[in-house]
Amino acid sequence: MSALGKIIFYSMIALIIIFSAIIILILSLAFSSSSAVLSSNTVPIANLGQDTLLSCYLLTQTVTKVSVTWEKKDLSGVVYKYKNGAANLQDQNSQFKGRTQLFSEALVTGNASLLLRNVRQSDEGEYTCILSSSQSGGTVNIHLRTAAFTAPTFTLSNSVLTARAGRWFPKPNVTWLNLDDEVLQGNTTILMSPKKIYNVWSTVPVTSTDAYICRIENDLVISVSTATVTGSAVSEESYFTFSAASSLLVSVHLSITITGVLFIYNLT
């Protein structure tokens, strides 16, 4: 390699190191904060009609003189306010009256998580937890999304396995699979109730004692249920996964990809 080639090569290596350092710095700034207030989940998905917990806590074990305010973007009044050792709900928005709660025994440990009862679609949006104490304080933003989801129940009749799930929103898709992840030919009916919640009814023919996977999913929630057919009996187990896509991670991935392409292009 000529002297000029070595200079170009090592210059490009230096540039890659610099670009990598910049990307790491961007990530550290994006995912860290000077605030001592954190949340275990900043993009939770709540099940409509059920209770949910919005996480907010201080990085400390014991605190005194705690003050907490929960706010919702573009909403007048507060969601919940705690000050001087008691709830202060004079300015609480009517949408949240009787549906919110903090836990006094948890506040002394810096945990100001908010219990939101009987979740509604109107609850969806961006919340801010403002937490202060004599030790430290700060804020954290939480984007609450709402959905309706239930695991299906299964019945077997005349060699046809039926899955029924009574509460889904947004409208889901249904896929039947075998244990080898091969798609099976099922028949699905999805009807919307007067409350705009979807009822799912799906069937698949079965020919032998085996396990069948029913996957119900929308953009927010995925339900995966395994129904094991043994003779005329059906046993089932289900679990849910939730969407938490980050546009920041996508943009960083694109930046890394573009940098790599430019590096390869310059070397060639």
Secondary structure, 3 states (H helix, E strand, C coil): CCHHHHHHHHHHHHHHHHHHHHHHHHHHHHHCCCCCEECCCCCCEEECCCCEEECCEECCCCCCCCEEEEEECCCCCECEEEECCEECCCCECHHHCCCEECCHHHHCCCECCEEECCCCHHHCEEEEEEEECCCCEEEEEEEEEEEECCCCEEEEECCEEEEEEEEEECCCEEEEEECCCCEECCEEEEEECCCCCEEEEEEEECCCCCEEEEEEECCCEEEEEEEEEECCEEEEEEEEEECCCCHHHHHHHHHHHHHHHHHHHHHC
